[in-house]
Amino acid sequence: AAKPTTPAKAPEKATGKDAAPGTSSGFSVSAKPAPAINPVSFAYRLGLARALSRIDESSVEAQNYYNEVIKMAPEVHDAYIELANLLLKTNPLQAVEIYSKFPVKPLTTQTFDDAFITGEIVRLLMKYEKYDDKRLGPNLIAYGRIMGLAAIESYINALDRKMKTELLMKVYAGIHDKPIDDKELQAFFTFKHWI
């Protein structure tokens, strides 16, 4: 018959001067990495971009930090607004590109902060007469839905003078959340001589 075996004895812990350096028990414990002294944060990057842009408005480094903030926290309005403001003097249509990167929310959940961005897109496209730009219609609708028709009246009149009737009908239908062929809208479009 086989002789019963006794379980192997666990190794004894070394203590005191026999213990491994840095431990009291002799067993090494895996060291946790120290926390980063300056963790990467969009708030820090935004502050740095602001500081650099105040020193030199054409600072490429400031623009790079603003772009980093936009990638890290795409919902932060300030990064888009401040970067676009830097570009307005030298390349205003590039500012439209920056504003257009802002993530579009459903019209029913947009805020006044969102309206500022859509309003700036509209203002710049209208100022530079980019009436056929595909971003104009959706941004006019978004801006008009939040701020009301009175806020876009001058843009509507300018588009009317330029005979952009198809765009105007889409904008009015979008603001009122109705199809273009809605009976009431059709009567209004006839009155305005858009159809």
SULZI-V559183 format. One record per pair of residues at least 6 apart in sequence whose C-alpha atoms are under 8 Angstrom apart, sorted by the first residue. I is the first residue (numbers start at 1). J is the second residue. Records with the same first field share a line. If there is no record, write none. Layout:
I = J  J
//
This chain:
13 = 19  25  26  27
14 = 20  25  26
15 = 24  25  26
16 = 24  25
18 = 26
19 = 25  26  27
20 = 26  27  28
23 = 29
42 = 68  69  72  73
43 = 69
45 = 65  66  68  69
46 = 65  66  69  79
48 = 62  65
49 = 61  62  63  64  65  66
50 = 62
52 = 59  61  62
53 = 59  62  63  86
57 = 86
58 = 86
63 = 83
66 = 79  80  82  83
67 = 79  83
69 = 76  79
70 = 76  79  80
74 = 102  103
75 = 102  103
77 = 102  113  114  117
80 = 98  99  102
81 = 99  117
83 = 95  98
84 = 92  94  95  96  98  99
85 = 95
87 = 94  95
88 = 94  95
92 = 124
93 = 124  125
96 = 120  121  124  125
99 = 117  118  120  121
100 = 121
107 = 142  145
110 = 142  146
111 = 146
112 = 146  147
115 = 142  143  146  147
116 = 143
118 = 139  140  142  143
119 = 139  140  143
121 = 135  136  139
122 = 136  139  140
125 = 131  133  136
126 = 155
130 = 136
131 = 159  164
137 = 167  170  171
138 = 171
140 = 152  171
141 = 171  172  174  175
142 = 175
143 = 152
144 = 151  152  175
145 = 175  176
156 = 168
159 = 165  168
160 = 168
165 = 194  195
166 = 194
169 = 180  189  194
170 = 180
173 = 179  180  185
180 = 186
189 = 195
//
